Each structure stands twice: as C-alpha cells, then as structure tokens.
C-alpha cells in the first residue's frame, strides 16, 4: 500500500471510526495534504494521457491535410497542437466552418477534459469538507479539555484550508460549469464606444476571464450590436486575442468635402491627381501663422473609459519638397518621399480628458529646431492625403447587470454614468 493511499485511509478513519482525539493535529494535517496531493497527481496523470491521445489524433489529421495540400487546415491543426502542448485551457472556439475530422476529436477532448476537471474538483471539495468538519470538532473538544493553544491551531488550519485558492477554484468549477460543459451566465456588460451589450459566462474553470464565452443581447433601443466576438478577450481587445476593430473614421478624400476631418489654417486642393492616385492637396495658409494641422474629431475615449486607438493614413510627399517634408501623426513621423505610403500610430485616452479627444496630424517641416519656417516658400509646396482611418482596438467595459444562480438578475445598473467599470483598456479590473 502506498503512503498516499494510507494517508487517505487515515483521514477517512479519523472522520468515521476513530475518536477525534485519536490523531494529533499534525497527523491530520499531513494526511489531508497527502490526500490532496494524491488527487492532484491523479488529475495530472489523466490529463497527460488525454493530451497525448489528442495530440496523436491531431498529428494524423495534419498529415492527411498536408498530403492533400490544404494549408489553412494544416495551420489550424498546428495551432491546436501547440495550445495542447503548452497546456492552454480553456481552448479558443474553432471556426464555425470546420471539418468534422477536426471538430469531432476536439469535442471528445473537451468532454473528457471537463470530466477529469470536475472529478478532481469534486474530490478536492469533498475531502476539504470532511477535514473542515473534523477540525471544527477537534476545536470544540480541545477547548473543552482546556488546551486552548491547540484549539486555536485547529481553527487556524481550518481558516487556511477555507482560503486555499485550489479549493476555491474547485468550488467555483462545480457551481458554475455543468457536466455537459455549458457554463452559467455571470454578467451583462456594455462596451464603451459602440455600447454593444454582451452576456458574459463563466469559463471552463468556473471563473470570469478573457476566455469567458460571450453572447450578444438586445440593447435598450431593441437593436443588437454587430460583433464577431465569441470570448471576452475578443470583445474588449485583450492582447493576444483577435478583435474586430470598431471603425470610428474611414474618410477617403475623393470629393470636395473633407468632413468629418477638419483643416486648421490649411488650404485644400480637392481631387488632386498625383502619381496615379487621387487625394486632397494640402498647403499652408501663409496669412495664418501658428500650428497648421488636421483634426480627427473625438476619436480618443475619455479618461473615464480608457481605450486604445489605431490611426492610419495614406499620404504622398513630393521628392522636391524642401519646407514641408511630411506629417506628424500623434508623435509619429510620416516622411516617406516620392511615393504613396501608409503610416499609422497607436494612441490612448488622455488621463485628464473628461470628454473624447481629437486625433491631430501636424505638418512636418524641414527647418531645423529653432529655425524659422520660410512661410513664402512653404506655402508653395503641397503634401497629399488619400485617406484617414481611425479605429478602436482596445476597450473599457461596464457592468449593466450582475447575474446569480441560473441567470437570475441580482443587481442592475441602468444609468451608464453609475455602471461599475468591469474592464479598462482591454484588461479586467482586479475585482
């Protein structure tokens, strides 16, 4: 008989046949730790066997796809094998259009994985509950016997067990994830920017995380927002997740109206043809000294809902320009010469901005620092813009409703101004 099995029997005996005083607290604590170690080792062994079997099946499928020359399928299976080898859990959803050759093994893997996790969680919680009951009994008996020091120790061991993260995770898994793999709803949230609302479910570990499944719901105005997100990380733009950007500005300068883009002290020449492309020619107004700039209105979220914005533009700077040599896009120099080029920059909310703030594109001048710009010469030169695009790629989100057992609403926050912030700039808040 192994030591681990003996320890498990020792604990069981302490909980049933033996009187509470038959074992010391140290012996009980050791037998409990050994039993929990046994549960973890058995779980790890099962998971290793499951992963090896799944990897073998995936390898056979990948070989078949390789021989058929199906590159996309090969890459998908390769990514799946990488995730399994790295111990990733939960797994991201497979594409909706996927061969049964891949979907069926994944389905079997998920079913068995959930079964292993829940079985280990059930044993962990059951063992802990027995130990907690015994410690409570020990504490009472030791107090009656006048051994207050040992009674306090029993209470401390009990508190340590109750606060153990593994036990807490096990209890969450058993409560929030059903045996068929479906998880319970936790929250209804609203994303700043487009105000799309989503139901957030617990992930396969019973927690709210970036891997939590999300589903679209009808908003107050009876509309349903447009998003392809299937998990929380995709919805709020977390690093490492595929997010569909929220398009804020998508302006092509093919007419005579620059709106919603605003030009400050700049003279436009619309429908300018340059190097086999069309755009707006831009030159400075020599009568207006100061900053010459292009304003992209209200693209940066306020400080109360931090987010990340990607701004890009397609531009052309003639080779012969001496005074105006490019653009300065939110601190990024765009100075390729003699051909159409695309430049972009990443911006974030300003910490002191109570309202959405503007994106700014300045002219980049050739004059050295401290030198005065030759306005007469500069006014004769042009630079060109074909298009400007601004899109949000990371979001803040707010709690609309908290959901209890079976999706019952336990708390509602109707006023957006009073909704608790749930995520900031693509990251979950600690609480």
N, C-alpha and C positions, 0 to 999 in steps of 0.2 A: 504493500500500500504506500502511495506517495505521501510526502509530507503535506502537500496541498489538500489532498483528499482527507487526510487525517485531521487537518485543521478545520475543514468544513464540517466534519462529523463532530469535532469538539464543540464547535459553535452551536450546532443543532442540538447536541446533548445539553448544553448549557441552557438552551431555550425551552427544553422539554423536561427531560428526566431529572437532571441534577438540580439540587437546590442552588439558589442564587449565590450562596457563599462558597460553593464548591470550587470556583475558579477565581483567581485574582483578576483585577482589572487589567494588569499587564498581559495575562494569558488570554483574556477575552479580546483585547485589542489586537494582539498578534494573530489570533485565529481569524478575526474579522478581516484584517489586512490581507492575510494569506488567501482567504476565500475570494475577496475582490480581485486579487491578482490572478487567481485561477480563472475567474470569469473573463478578465481582460485577455489572458493568454489564449483561452479557448476561442474568443471572438477573433483575435488576430489570426489564429491558425485557420479559422473558417474563411476569413476574408482573403488570406493569401491563396488558399485553394480556389476560391471563387474567381479571383483576379487572374490566376494562371489559366484557368479553364476558358475564361472570356478572351484573354489575350491570344490564346491558341486559336479560338474560333475566328477572331478578327484577322489574325495572320493569314489564315486560309482564305478568308474573303478578300483580303487585299491582294493576295497572289492571283486570284481569279480576275480581279479588276485590272491588275497590271497586264496580264496576258491579253485582256480584251482592249487595252489602251484607253481605259476610262480614267482620265487624270483626276477629275473633280472627286470621283468616288474614292480613288486611292488616297488623295489628300485628306478627305473627311475621315476615313478609317484610320489613317496615320495619326491624325489629331486625337481621335478617340483612344488609340493605344497609348499615346503619350500621357493623356489625362489619367488613364487607369494605372499606368506605371508609376506616375507621380502621386497616386493616392488621392486624386481630386474627388471630392464629394461635397455637395451633390453635383451631378453632371448637368451640363447645359442641354437644353432640348435639342433633339435632332431636327434638321429641316423638315418641313411638312411633307415635301415630295421626296421620299426616300425609299429605296428598295427594301422589300421585306427581308432580303438577305442580311441587311444591317439592322432593321427595326426589330425583328424577332429576337435575335441574340441580346440586344440591348434590353428589351422588355423582360426577358428571363433573368438577365443580370440584375436589373432593378428590383424585381420581385424577390429574388434570393437575398440581395443586399439588405433590403428593408426587413426581411425575416430575421437575418442574422443580427442586425442592429437592435430590433425590438426584443428579440430573445435575450440578448445581453443586458439591455436596459431593464427588462422585467426581472431578471435575476439580481441585478445590481440593487434595484429598489426593494425587492423582497428581502434580500439579505440585510440591507440597511434598516428596514423597518423592524426586523426581528432583533437586530442589535440595539436599536434605539429603545425598544420596549424593555429589553433586558437591562440596559443601563439605567433606565428610569426606575426599574425595580431595585437594582443594586443601590442606587442613590437613596431610596427610601429606607432600605434595610440597614445601610451603613449609618444613616442619620439616627435611626432607632438605636443602633449599637453604640452610638456616641463617637464614631470615627468620622468626624466632620471633614478632616483633610481628604480622606478617600472619597467621601460623598461629593465633595466639590470637584475632585478629579473626575469622577464619573460624569458629573454634569458638564465638565469641560470637554471630555471626549465626545459626549453626545452633541454638544454645540459644534465641534469640529466636523463631525460626520454630517450634520444637517447643512453646513455651509460648504461642503465639498463640491467643487464645480462638476465633477463627473456624475455625482448623484443628481445634482440639479439638472444637468443635461439629459440624464436618463428619464427623469420625471417629465420634463418638457416634451421629450420624444413620445412618451407613452400617451400624454394628454393631447398633443397637437397633431400627431400623424397617425392615420388609421392603418390597419393591417394591409389594406389594398394599395397603400402608397399615397392616397389622397390626403391633403393637409387641410387644416381648418383655417378660416379667414381670421386675420388679426386686426387689420386696419383698413380704413378707406382714406386715401391721401390725395392731395391736389398738388400738381407740379406748377411752379411759377413759370410764367412765360406764355403758355397756351391754356393754362388752367384745366388741363385734362385730369380727370379723376380716375383712380385705379383702386381695386381691391387687392390688398397685399396678403398673401397666405404665408403660413409658416413653411420653412424649407424642410428638406427631408431629415434634418436633425432636430426639428421641433422648435427652431429659432427663427426670428426675423433677421434676414441677412440679405446681401446682394443677390443671393441665389433664390430668394423667395419668389415663387410664381406670382405674377400679377395678371389681372384681367380687367378689361375696360368696362366702365359703367356709364350709365346715363347721367349727365350733369343736370343742374337745376333747370337749365333752359331746354331740357329734353333732347339735347344733342349728345352725340357720342364722339369723343375726340379721336383723331386719326393717329395711331401709333402702332408700330410693329413689335414693340417690346413684349417679351414673354417672361422676363425676370426683372426684379427691382433694379439691378445694376445697369441693365439696358435702358430702363425708363429714366433714371436720373443721371446717366452718363458717367458711371464709375470707370476709372482706369482699368483697362483690360476687358471691358465689355463692349459689344457692338451697339452703338447708339445711333438712332436715326436723328440727325440734327434738326433743330427747329429753325426753319427759314424765316429770318427777320426782314432782310432786304435782299432783293435779287433784281438789280437795276442794270439794264443794258441801254447804253446811250446810242440808240438808233433813230431817235426823233429829235424834236426841238424842245422837249420838256425834261429838265433834269430831276424833277421831283420824284421821290421824296428827298433826294440829295440836295443840299443847299450849298451855294458857292459864295464865299465871302471875299470881296474885293478882287474877284476873278472875272475875266471876260471870256465867255464861251463862244466857240465857233462850232455849231452843230453840224452833224453829218459830214464830218471831215474824213476824206479818204487818204489813208497813209499806209504805205507798204501792204497793199492788197487787203486792207481791213478798214472798217468804218468805226468812228468813235467821235467823241467831242474833243475839239482842240481847246486847250486852256492856256491863257496868258494873263499876266498880272495887269491890273489897272494902275498905271504909273501915277495917277492922280490920288490914289488911296494908299498912303503909306501905313505900314503896320503888318500884321500877320495875314498872309494870304492862305486861305485854307478851304477844304471841302468838309462839310459836316454831314456825318451819317447819323440821323436822328434817333435818340433814345434806344440804342442797342444794348448798352451795358446795364444789367439789372441793378437795382438799388442795393444798398448795404444790408437791408432787412431780408433780402432773398439772394444771397451771393450766387453767382454763376460764372461760367467761362464762355467767351465768345470768340469765334474764329472769323476774322475779316480778311477778305481777299479781293484783289482787283487785277484786271488785265490792263496793261499800260504800255505806252511807247514813248521813248525818249530819243529824239534825233541825235545822231552821232556828232553833229556840228554844234550842238548847244554848248555854250560856254558859261552862261549865267544860271539857267535853270537846268539842273543835271539829274533830276529825278523827283521822287516823292518820299516823304517821311510818314509812314503809316504806323501810328501809335508807337513810335520809337524805333520801328524797323525801317532801315533804308532800302528803297527800291530804286536801283540805279543801273540796271542793265541798259545798254545803249544800242541803238540801230536795229532793234527787232522787237516785235511784240513779246512781252513776257508776263508771267503771272507771279505776283508776290502775295504773301499772306502774313498775318501776325495773330497772336493769341492775346486777348485782353480779358480782364476780370473786373468785377464790381469794384468801385471806389469805396474805401472804408467809411468815408464821411458823406457819401451821397445818399440822400433820402429819397431821391427820385431816379428813374432810369437816366443814365448819362449818355452823351453823344460820343461816337467814334470820330476821330479827327485825322484828316490827311493833310499834311503841310507840303508846300513846295520845298524841294531840297536844292539849295543854291551852291554854286561852285566857289563862292567867295570864302576865303579862309576865315577862321574865327577871329572876330574883332574887326574885320574889314567891312567896309560899307558896300552894300549891293548897288551896282550900277543900274538904276531903275530904267534909264533910257534904253540901254542895251537889253536888259531883261524883258522889257515889255515887247520886244520884237521877237522873242523866242516863244515857242509853244511846246507843251507836252500834251499827251493824249491819253484819254481813258476810254476803253471799250465797255467795261462793266465793273460793277462793285457788288459784292455779295457779303452778307453778314448772317451768321447762323450760330445759334446757341448749342453748345456741345456738352455742357455740364449744368446741372440744375439743382435748385433747392426745392424741397417739398414740405408740405404741411399736413397735419392731421385734420381730417374732416370728421371722422368717426372712429372711436375705439370699439372693437367687437369682442364679445365674450364667447361663452360656450355656444357652439352651433351657429355662430354668426349673429347672435343677438346683440343689438346695439346697446352699449353700456354708457357711452358718452358721445355727445355731438357738439361740434363747434361750427355753427352756421356762419358767423361773421369772420370773413377772411383775415381781418386785422387781429383777431383774437385766436386764430388757429395756432397751436403749438408747432414750432418748427421740428420737423422729423429728420430732414437731411439738408446738408449745406454743401453746395458746390460739388455734388456728386458723391458725398460721403455721409454715412449715417452719423447722427449725433450719438454720443456715448449712452444716453438714456433714452 
